[in-house]
Amino acid sequence: MRLPSNSLKDLISFYHSELQFTYDYSEIEAIINLVLEHYLGFSKTDILKKKQENINQSDLLKLYFCCKDLKKNIPVQYILQEAWFYNLKFYVDKHVLIPRPETEELVDHILKENKNAKTYLDVGTGSGCIPVTIKKNNPSSSVYACDISTDALALAKKNAALNKTEISFFITDALNTEQLLQKTETNFDVIISNPPYIKYSEKELMTPSVLDNEPHLALFVEVDDTIIFYKKIIDLCKNKLNNNGKLYFELNPLTADNVKEYSLKSKLFKKVELLKDLSGKVRFLSAEKH
């Protein structure tokens, strides 16, 4: 299909026509809002007001090729190299997961329940959306974050700078508890992690846009024990989580009960809870240390 004109109205029709077999109507509308804000600086109100106006050829080409990439199942966030999280803008690329609404829910729980916390650690930080958001909303706190990927840490540092926050980043393997202990002299009031938790057997249930584009290192557990990351971070709490400190996980609903069971068996916590996300799925764990 070719664009019949340079008008915004025809561009919007082009997006719907090209993407109708890849996304549903509401998703296409959301994508249009994102790309027009990114390339043209248009708000939703601008889009309504300017539908009959023409787009200059340079911008039209950018929007045209963006649509072609979207048709290949490349997520819009990777095309634009940005994502919004808790009303903050983050750089994203193929080295990190796109921040999810469920993770926003987790951060919201943490901020509301830990207003007096002074030290935070995010294990497996990816884009840095969790520590940056916490620091932005609790500027007096000391926030630490780690990842095994040098590329992810480079991007997380870029996001800390973008959002004018100071985070202490370091590289480490979350499965190497001794290494983690050696790299953190501080103990923490709050430890957080959204680690790899998807079984390889679940691949067939995933959309091509996720499977073909997002980093498998951050998605899949490569060992038989699919909750190994959770176990290692729970073990870390013995030495690194302060008394009365809180541990938070984002979970795979399929293995949430197993993570809770290991938390209880550790005898480290006086309270362990599984929490549901807005869609009603068991998605988070909250535990308070003795």
HELIX and SHEET records of a PDB file:
HELIX    1   1 LEU A    8  LEU A   19  1                                  12    
HELIX    2   2 TYR A   25  LEU A   40  1                                  16    
HELIX    3   3 LYS A   44  LYS A   49  1                                   6    
HELIX    4   4 GLN A   57  LYS A   71  1                                  15    
HELIX    5   5 VAL A   76  LEU A   80  1                                   5    
HELIX    6   6 PRO A  101  GLU A  113  1                                  13    
HELIX    7   7 CYS A  129  ASN A  137  1                                   9    
HELIX    8   8 THR A  150  LEU A  162  1                                  13    
HELIX    9   9 THR A  177  LYS A  183  1                                   7    
HELIX   10  10 TYR A  200  LEU A  205  5                                   6    
HELIX   11  11 PRO A  208  LEU A  211  1                                   4    
HELIX   12  12 HIS A  216  LEU A  219  1                                   4    
HELIX   13  13 ILE A  228  LYS A  240  1                                  13    
HELIX   14  14 ALA A  256  LYS A  265  1                                  10    
SHEET    1   A 2 ALA A  83  PHE A  85  0                                        
SHEET    2   A 2 LEU A  88  PHE A  90 -1                                        
SHEET    1   B 7 SER A 168  ILE A 171  0                                        
SHEET    2   B 7 SER A 142  ASP A 147  1                                        
SHEET    3   B 7 THR A 119  VAL A 123  1                                        
SHEET    4   B 7 PHE A 188  SER A 193  1                                        
SHEET    5   B 7 LEU A 241  GLU A 250  1                                        
SHEET    6   B 7 VAL A 282  LYS A 289 -1                                        
SHEET    7   B 7 PHE A 269  LYS A 276 -1                                        
END                                                                             
